[in-house]
């Protein structure tokens, strides 16, 4: 979940490292740091220096300026804490100065500098071995183990030392490391965590980073490293070895990562910006869709194992969806669509649970993964587990065309939400729903269950989505008035039925993520089976009330809340005949949108969470203890 940037150049790259960290801060913001090799620009004079902070990158920049750090070789890191509290001594980069007592090492110059994203599962075992050799640890992190191990096996060639080190590691890692004896060399390695190579277009420079956005405006020539790759970057050259230690050539791709995506413009927060980008994002995701054809889901060019969706859809008879967090809730909505429209049985699994239980594999299953980043560790691991069980028909709904998930699935639909910086997912969720509805229609057509009339109707409704979303966003002033009442609460309950039950779940998740209000969501029919005991006048109850077949049942559930003194906040379709009254606050949606209604109803819930967070004064884009791209299990 951490962010990594590294560089070797003949110019001062510290500003580039810091800029990269600012763009990667969404990955973790418990601490940050930069390490450089002074000798890289000073005719071989100088050693390793670093600056670390538990504040944000902007504060780190001031420290760098005070310390006059400048170098052509460096690594940088922004951290989401796994092992060890957010403190300076646990912040990356970590140094190894060799064995010796803690006192003797205080003034001893660093020999190895290293940054790491991931979790090393056997760090206790490795730490014990290193302590037996005289190494002393100054942090509680698993990362320091790697730095000391590189030092312990170094024999004049950093690449060989890293190669020997990663053979000892169990778990997930992306690392970047340099050594005092090789001032113009950085070595990287990845397994289970993302790492890319940026090929410089000037200054004989090369870069490493967690994703291409970190290098926007610096280079657009990107090499996506494969699982198990090691990479060596030097002035004007680089090389890669695969997990079998064979020299390999990876394709260099031109990737236009827009630095503008990381600019707020007129908005207060990225989350707000991304909520209001949803009409555009949906329009882009559906661009060019004139007819429903399986070919929409053919593998992305350059994927390792692309396939024909037309053939695959004919062969499968059920769907298994694997996802985490917000993406899991989009899969829950899709289950209703797939079974009602396409008449295909669908199972939705939390990715982190699926691979750790016994399941019954079926090779005629279409395995669908849903992920914004395409790098979510649990979802990737679940995909690989499903493949190991013999389920080879794989498809992903993903926002990043160059991600590991797109490369590993045979079929793909790449959404076009654009870069999502806010930790709480918004536009990624609604574009996932759009992609999943297209998948539903394509499967229905493949099975002969989609008439031409229905196809035309659905396409018309989908084309209208951007305009419908604009109308929903116009409800913001009413949502703000709700948020003022929510701001003082510590608990909330969300209710929904049918396809809107997952929307209630997503609404509760948004509220707890960024406001820190404890929020639960229930299928409204389950009220009587426990949650009703919690309802008081101090617990607001948010109800998603579309005009569907379950409306009358939902109205009864609402009466149960009111009879116990609960205060209702109802998102109602205009024709539901639900009126505001004492203890019942109603916001009317602009129109009823049928089967696509979940895409519209989630937007007011996003706005409610956002404005409640603003009212409570929380850090909207960087909520405590969370990070954006979950690349650790």
C-alpha positions in Angstrom: 0.0 0.0 0.0 3.0 2.2 0.3 4.4 4.3 -2.5 7.9 4.0 -4.0 9.9 6.3 -6.3 13.6 5.8 -7.2 15.9 7.3 -9.8 19.4 7.3 -11.2 20.3 10.5 -13.2 23.1 12.9 -14.0 21.0 15.8 -12.6 19.5 16.5 -9.2 16.5 14.2 -8.9 15.4 15.1 -5.4 12.6 17.4 -6.7 11.4 14.5 -8.9 11.4 12.1 -6.0 9.4 14.5 -3.8 6.9 15.3 -6.6 6.4 11.5 -7.2 5.7 11.1 -3.4 3.1 13.8 -3.5 1.3 11.9 -6.3 1.6 8.6 -4.5 0.6 9.9 -1.1 -2.9 8.4 -1.5 -1.2 5.0 -1.1 -0.2 5.8 2.5 0.5 8.8 4.6 1.7 7.6 8.0 5.2 8.7 7.2 7.5 9.6 4.3 11.1 9.9 3.5 13.9 10.3 0.9 17.4 8.8 0.8 20.2 10.0 -1.5 23.7 9.1 -2.4 25.7 12.4 -2.3 28.6 10.9 -4.3 26.5 10.6 -7.4 26.8 14.3 -8.3 30.0 15.1 -6.4 32.7 13.3 -8.2 32.5 10.4 -5.9 32.6 12.4 -2.7 30.0 11.8 0.0 27.8 9.1 1.3 24.2 8.2 2.1 21.9 10.8 3.6 18.2 10.8 4.3 15.3 12.9 5.5 12.2 11.3 7.2 9.0 12.6 8.6 5.7 11.5 10.1 4.1 14.6 8.6 2.9 14.9 5.0 5.2 15.2 2.0 4.9 19.0 2.0 6.6 19.1 5.5 9.2 16.6 4.2 10.0 19.0 1.4 10.9 21.8 3.9 13.2 19.4 5.7 15.0 18.5 2.5 15.5 22.2 1.7 16.9 22.8 5.1 19.3 19.9 4.9 20.3 20.9 1.3 19.8 17.3 0.0 20.7 17.0 -3.7 21.7 13.9 -5.7 21.5 12.1 -8.9 20.7 8.8 -7.2 17.9 8.4 -4.7 14.9 6.5 -3.4 11.7 7.8 -1.7 8.8 6.3 0.1 5.4 7.2 1.5 4.2 4.7 4.1 1.0 2.9 5.2 2.1 1.3 8.5 1.9 -2.5 8.8 4.7 -3.4 11.1 5.5 -0.7 13.7 3.7 2.4 14.7 3.9 5.6 12.5 7.1 7.0 13.9 10.3 8.4 12.4 12.4 5.4 13.4 9.9 3.2 11.5 9.8 5.5 8.4 11.4 4.5 5.2 14.0 4.6 3.7 15.8 2.2 6.1 19.6 2.1 6.4 22.0 -0.7 7.2 25.4 0.2 8.6 26.5 -3.3 9.1 26.8 -5.3 12.4 27.7 -3.7 15.7 26.2 -2.4 18.9 23.5 0.3 18.8 25.9 2.8 20.4 28.7 2.1 17.9 26.3 2.4 14.9 25.0 5.9 15.9 27.7 7.7 14.0 28.6 4.9 11.5 27.6 5.9 7.9 24.9 3.9 6.2 26.0 1.2 3.7 22.6 0.2 2.3 19.4 2.3 1.8 16.2 0.5 1.0 12.4 1.1 0.6 9.7 -1.5 0.6 6.1 -2.0 -0.1 4.5 -5.3 1.1 4.7 -7.7 4.0 7.6 -10.1 4.7 6.0 -13.0 6.5 9.2 -14.7 7.7 10.8 -11.5 9.1 11.0 -12.9 12.6 13.0 -15.8 11.4 15.3 -13.6 9.3 15.7 -11.1 12.1 16.9 -13.8 14.5 19.5 -15.0 12.0 20.7 -11.4 11.5 20.9 -10.7 15.2 23.1 -13.8 15.5 25.5 -12.1 13.1 25.6 -9.0 15.2 23.0 -6.8 13.4 21.0 -4.4 15.6 17.6 -3.2 14.7 16.4 0.4 15.2 12.8 -0.1 14.0 9.9 -2.5 14.4 9.4 -2.9 10.7 9.8 -6.0 8.6 11.6 -3.8 6.0 14.8 -3.3 8.1 15.3 -7.1 7.8 15.7 -6.8 4.0 18.2 -3.9 4.3 20.4 -5.8 6.7 20.2 -9.0 4.7 21.3 -7.1 1.6 24.2 -5.8 3.6 25.1 -9.2 5.0 25.4 -10.8 1.5 26.9 -7.8 -0.4 30.2 -8.7 -2.1 30.7 -5.8 -4.5 27.7 -6.4 -6.8 24.4 -4.9 -5.6 22.3 -6.8 -8.1 23.7 -10.1 -7.0 23.1 -9.2 -3.4 19.5 -8.3 -4.0 19.0 -11.5 -6.0 20.3 -13.6 -3.1 18.2 -11.6 -0.6 14.9 -12.0 -2.3 15.4 -15.8 -2.4 15.1 -15.7 1.4 11.9 -13.6 1.5 8.4 -15.0 2.0 5.5 -12.7 1.4 4.9 -9.7 -0.8 7.4 -7.0 -1.7 8.4 -4.3 -4.1 11.8 -2.9 -3.1 14.3 -0.3 -4.3 17.8 -0.3 -2.9 21.2 1.3 -3.4 24.7 0.8 -1.8 27.4 3.3 -0.7 30.0 1.6 -3.0 27.9 2.0 -6.2 26.7 5.6 -6.2 24.9 5.5 -9.6 23.0 2.3 -9.3 19.6 1.4 -7.9 18.2 -2.2 -7.9 14.5 -3.0 -7.7 12.5 -6.3 -7.3 8.9 -7.2 -7.1 6.7 -10.1 -6.1 3.1 -9.5 -5.1 3.4 -5.7 -5.0 3.5 -3.4 -8.0 6.7 -1.8 -9.4 7.3 -0.1 -12.8 10.4 1.0 -14.6 10.4 4.5 -16.2 12.9 4.8 -19.1 14.3 8.3 -19.2 14.1 10.3 -22.4 17.0 12.6 -21.4 19.9 12.9 -18.9 20.7 9.3 -19.3 18.3 8.6 -16.4 16.0 5.8 -15.4 13.3 5.5 -12.7 11.4 3.1 -10.5 7.9 3.8 -9.1 4.8 2.2 -7.8 2.7 3.5 -10.6 3.1 5.7 -13.7 1.4 8.7 -12.2 4.5 9.3 -10.0 6.5 9.9 -13.2 4.0 12.0 -15.1 5.8 14.9 -16.9 9.1 13.1 -16.3 8.8 10.2 -18.7 6.0 8.4 -20.5 8.1 5.4 -21.4 7.0 2.7 -19.0 8.0 -0.9 -18.5 5.6 -3.0 -16.4 7.7 -5.4 -14.4 6.3 -9.0 -14.1 5.9 -11.1 -11.0 9.4 -12.1 -9.7 11.3 -9.6 -11.9 14.5 -7.9 -10.7 15.6 -4.7 -12.4 18.9 -2.9 -12.4 18.9 0.8 -13.3 22.1 2.8 -14.0 23.0 5.9 -16.0 21.8 5.4 -19.5 21.1 1.6 -19.1 19.0 -0.9 -17.4 18.4 -4.7 -17.5 15.8 -7.1 -16.1 15.9 -10.7 -15.0 12.9 -12.8 -14.4 12.2 -15.1 -11.4 14.3 -17.8 -13.0 17.2 -15.4 -13.2 17.1 -15.2 -17.0 17.8 -11.9 -18.7 14.5 -10.7 -20.3 13.2 -7.9 -22.4 9.9 -6.3 -21.3 8.0 -4.1 -23.7 8.3 -0.4 -23.3 4.9 1.2 -23.4 4.0 4.8 -23.9 1.7 5.7 -21.0 0.1 9.1 -20.8 -0.3 9.5 -17.0 -1.9 12.9 -16.6 -0.4 15.0 -13.8 -3.5 17.1 -14.1 -5.5 14.3 -12.6 -3.7 15.0 -9.4 -4.8 18.7 -9.4 -7.9 19.8 -7.5 -9.0 22.7 -9.6 -12.0 24.5 -8.0 -12.8 21.6 -5.6 -12.0 21.4 -1.8 -11.1 17.8 -1.9 -10.3 15.0 -4.4 -13.4 13.1 -3.2 -15.6 16.0 -4.1 -14.0 16.4 -7.5 -14.4 12.7 -8.2 -18.0 12.6 -7.2 -18.7 15.4 -9.7 -16.7 13.7 -12.4 -19.1 10.8 -12.5 -21.2 12.0 -15.4 -18.1 12.4 -17.5 -16.6 9.1 -16.2 -19.8 7.1 -17.1 -19.9 8.7 -20.5 -16.3 7.8 -21.2 -16.8 4.2 -19.9 -19.7 3.7 -22.3 -18.1 5.6 -25.2 -18.4 3.7 -28.5 -20.9 1.2 -27.2 -23.5 1.1 -30.0 -24.6 -2.5 -29.7 -24.2 -5.2 -27.1 -21.6 -7.7 -28.4 -19.3 -10.1 -26.5 -16.3 -8.5 -28.3 -16.6 -5.6 -25.9 -14.9 -7.9 -23.4 -12.1 -9.3 -25.5 -8.7 -9.2 -23.8 -6.8 -6.0 -23.9 -4.0 -5.8 -26.6 -0.8 -6.9 -25.0 -2.4 -9.1 -22.4 -0.6 -12.3 -21.8 -3.5 -14.6 -22.3 -6.2 -12.8 -24.4 -9.2 -14.8 -25.5 -12.4 -14.5 -27.5 -15.3 -13.4 -25.3 -17.7 -14.8 -27.9 -16.3 -18.3 -27.4 -16.0 -18.0 -23.6 -19.5 -16.7 -23.0 -20.9 -19.7 -25.0 -19.1 -22.1 -22.8 -19.8 -20.8 -19.3 -23.0 -21.5 -17.3 -22.3 -19.6 -14.1 -20.4 -16.6 -12.8 -18.1 -16.2 -9.8 -17.3 -12.6 -8.7 -14.2 -11.9 -6.6 -13.6 -8.4 -5.1 -12.8 -6.4 -2.0 -14.4 -3.4 -0.3 -16.4 -1.1 -2.5 -15.7 -3.3 -5.5 -17.3 -6.2 -3.7 -20.5 -4.2 -3.3 -20.5 -3.5 -7.0 -20.3 -7.2 -7.5 -23.3 -7.7 -5.2 -25.4 -5.4 -7.4 -24.2 -7.3 -10.4 -25.4 -10.6 -8.9 -29.0 -9.3 -9.0 -28.6 -8.1 -12.6 -27.0 -11.3 -13.8 -29.6 -13.6 -12.3 -32.6 -11.4 -13.2 -31.6 -10.2 -16.7 -29.1 -12.9 -18.0 -30.6 -15.8 -15.9 -27.1 -16.9 -15.0 -26.4 -18.1 -11.5 -23.9 -15.8 -9.8 -21.8 -16.2 -6.6 -20.0 -13.1 -5.1 -17.1 -13.8 -2.8 -14.9 -11.5 -0.7 -11.5 -12.1 -2.2 -9.6 -12.4 1.0 -12.0 -15.1 2.2 -12.4 -17.1 -1.0 -8.8 -18.4 -1.2 -8.7 -19.6 2.4 -11.7 -21.9 2.4 -12.6 -25.1 0.6 -14.8 -24.4 -2.4 -16.2 -26.5 -5.2 -14.6 -25.5 -8.5 -16.4 -25.6 -11.8 -14.4 -25.2 -15.0 -17.6 -23.8 -16.8 -17.6 -20.8 -14.5 -16.7 -17.3 -15.6 -14.4 -15.8 -12.9 -15.0 -12.1 -12.7 -12.6 -9.9 -10.7 -13.5 -6.3 -9.9 -10.8 -3.8 -8.9 -10.1 -0.1 -9.4 -6.3 -0.4 -9.4 -5.8 -3.8 -10.8 -3.2 -4.4 -8.1 -5.3 -5.3 -5.1 -3.3 -8.1 -3.5 -6.2 -10.2 -2.1 -8.1 -10.1 -5.4 -5.0 -11.0 -7.4 -4.4 -13.9 -5.0 -8.0 -15.0 -5.3 -7.8 -15.0 -9.1 -4.7 -17.1 -9.0 -6.3 -19.5 -6.6 -9.4 -19.9 -8.8 -7.0 -20.6 -11.8 -5.2 -23.2 -9.8 -8.5 -25.0 -9.2 -8.9 -25.3 -13.0 -11.2 -22.3 -13.6 -9.5 -20.7 -16.6 -12.3 -18.4 -17.9 -11.3 -15.1 -16.4 -12.5 -11.6 -16.9 -11.8 -8.4 -15.1 -13.6 -5.1 -14.7 -10.8 -2.7 -14.0 -9.9 1.0 -14.2 -6.2 0.6 -15.1 -5.5 -1.0 -18.5 -1.8 -1.6 -17.7 -2.4 -3.3 -14.4 -1.4 -6.8 -13.3 -5.1 -7.8 -13.2 -5.7 -6.9 -16.8 -2.5 -8.7 -17.8 -3.5 -11.9 -15.9 -7.1 -12.2 -17.0 -8.0 -13.5 -20.4 -10.9 -11.0 -20.9 -11.3 -7.5 -19.7 -13.5 -4.4 -19.7 -11.4 -1.3 -18.8 -13.5 1.4 -17.3 -12.5 5.0 -17.9 -13.0 6.6 -14.5 -9.6 8.2 -14.8 -7.2 8.6 -11.9 -9.0 8.3 -8.5 -6.9 10.0 -5.8 -9.4 10.1 -2.9 -9.1 7.0 -0.7 -12.9 6.6 -0.6 -13.9 5.2 -4.0 -16.7 7.0 -5.9 -16.4 7.3 -9.6 -14.6 3.9 -9.8 -17.7 2.3 -8.2 -20.2 3.8 -10.6 -18.1 3.0 -13.7 -17.7 -0.5 -12.4 -21.5 -0.8 -12.2 -21.7 0.5 -15.8 -19.2 -2.2 -17.0 -21.0 -4.9 -15.0 -24.3 -4.0 -16.5 -22.7 -4.2 -20.0 -21.4 -7.7 -19.0 -24.9 -8.7 -17.9 -26.3 -7.7 -21.3 -23.5 -9.4 -23.2 -24.0 -12.7 -21.3 -27.8 -12.4 -21.8 -27.3 -12.0 -25.5 -24.9 -14.9 -25.7 -27.5 -17.1 -24.1 -30.3 -15.9 -26.4 -32.0 -14.0 -23.5 -31.8 -10.4 -24.8 -34.3 -9.3 -27.4 -33.5 -6.6 -29.9 -36.1 -4.4 -28.3 -34.7 -4.9 -24.8 -31.2 -4.2 -26.1 -32.3 -0.9 -27.7 -34.1 0.1 -24.5 -31.1 -0.7 -22.2 -28.6 1.2 -24.5 -31.0 4.2 -24.5 -31.2 4.2 -20.7 -27.4 3.9 -20.4 -26.8 6.8 -22.7 -29.0 8.9 -20.6 -27.1 8.1 -17.4 -24.7 11.1 -17.6 -27.6 13.5 -17.8 -29.5 11.7 -15.0 -26.4 11.8 -12.8 -26.1 15.6 -13.3 -29.7 15.9 -12.1 -28.8 13.9 -9.0 -25.8 16.0 -8.3 -28.1 19.0 -8.2 -29.5 17.6 -5.0 -26.3 18.6 -3.2 -27.8 21.5 -1.2 -30.4 19.2 0.3 -27.8 16.6 1.2 -25.7 19.3 2.9 -28.7 20.1 5.2 -28.8 16.4 6.2 -25.1 16.3 6.8 -25.4 19.1 9.5 -27.6 16.7 11.5 -25.4 13.7 10.9 -22.2 15.5 12.0 -23.1 15.2 15.7 -24.1 11.5 15.6 -21.8 8.6 16.4 -23.9 5.8 14.9 -26.1 5.4 11.7 -28.1 2.6 10.1 -28.6 2.2 6.4 -31.5 0.2 4.9 -32.1 -1.1 1.4 -33.8 -4.0 -0.4 -33.1 -5.9 -3.6 -30.4 -4.3 -5.8 -30.4 -1.3 -3.4 -29.3 -3.4 -0.4 -25.6 -3.3 -1.7 -26.1 0.4 -2.2 -27.0 0.7 1.4 -23.9 -1.2 2.3 -21.8 1.1 0.1 -23.4 4.2 1.7 -22.5 2.9 5.2 -19.0 2.1 4.1 -18.5 5.6 2.8 -19.8 7.2 6.0 -17.5 5.1 8.3 -14.5 5.6 6.0 -14.3 9.3 6.1 -16.4 10.5 9.0 -15.5 7.8 11.5 -19.2 7.5 12.4 -20.0 3.9 13.1 -22.4 2.8 10.3 -24.1 -0.4 9.5 -26.2 -1.5 6.6 -29.0 -4.1 6.6 -31.4 -5.6 4.2 -34.6 -3.8 5.4 -36.4 -7.0 6.0 -33.8 -8.0 8.6 -34.7 -5.1 10.9 -36.9 -7.3 13.1 -34.0 -9.8 13.5 -31.8 -7.6 15.6 -30.9 -4.2 14.3 -34.2 -2.7 15.5 -32.9 -3.0 19.1 -30.4 -0.3 18.2 -32.8 2.3 16.9 -33.3 5.4 18.9 -33.8 9.1 18.1 -30.0 9.4 18.2 -29.4 6.9 15.5 -30.3 8.3 12.0 -31.7 5.6 9.6 -31.0 6.2 6.0 -33.3 4.4 3.6 -32.9 3.9 -0.1 -36.4 3.8 -1.5 -36.7 3.3 -5.3 -40.1 2.7 -6.8 -39.7 -1.0 -7.4 -41.5 -4.2 -6.5 -40.3 -4.1 -2.9 -41.4 -0.5 -2.2 -44.5 -1.5 -0.1 -42.4 -3.9 2.0 -39.9 -1.1 2.5 -42.6 1.3 3.6 -43.6 -1.2 6.3 -39.9 -1.4 7.5 -39.9 2.4 7.7 -42.9 2.4 9.9 -41.2 -0.1 12.2 -38.4 2.5 12.6 -40.8 5.4 13.3 -42.7 3.4 15.9 -39.5 3.1 17.9 -38.7 6.8 17.7 -36.1 6.5 15.0 -35.5 9.4 12.6 -35.6 8.5 8.9 -33.7 10.0 6.0 -35.2 8.7 2.8 -33.9 8.8 -0.7 -37.1 8.3 -2.6 -38.0 8.2 -6.3 -40.4 11.0 -7.2 -43.3 8.7 -7.7 -43.1 6.7 -4.5 -45.6 8.9 -2.6 -43.4 9.1 0.4 -43.8 12.5 2.1 -41.7 14.4 4.6 -43.3 14.5 8.1 -42.1 14.6 11.7 -39.1 12.2 12.0 -39.2 11.5 8.2 -36.9 13.5 6.0 -37.3 12.9 2.3 -35.1 13.8 -0.7 -36.8 13.0 -4.0 -34.7 11.6 -6.8 -35.2 13.4 -10.1 -36.6 10.3 -11.9 -37.1 6.6 -11.5 -34.5 4.7 -13.4 -35.5 1.1 -13.2 -32.8 -1.6 -13.3 -30.0 1.1 -13.5 -31.3 2.9 -10.4 -28.4 1.7 -8.1 -26.0 3.9 -10.2 -28.0 7.0 -9.4 -29.0 6.2 -5.8 -25.4 5.8 -4.6 -24.4 9.4 -5.5 -26.5 11.1 -2.7 -24.9 8.7 -0.2 -21.4 9.6 -1.4 -22.4 13.3 -1.0 -23.8 12.7 2.4 -20.6 11.0 3.6 -18.5 13.8 2.0 -20.4 16.7 3.5 -20.7 15.1 6.9 -16.9 14.6 7.0 -16.4 18.2 6.1 -18.8 19.2 8.9 -16.8 17.0 11.4 -13.5 18.3 10.2 -11.9 15.0 9.2 -9.2 14.6 6.6 -11.6 13.6 3.7 -9.0 12.4 1.2 -6.7 10.7 3.6 -8.9 9.1 6.3 -7.0 7.7 9.3 -5.5 4.2 9.1 -6.5 3.8 5.4 -4.8 4.0 2.1 -6.0 3.8 -1.5 -4.3 0.9 -3.2 -4.4 -2.2 -1.0 -1.3 -4.1 -2.2 -0.9 -6.1 1.0 -3.0 -8.9 2.3 
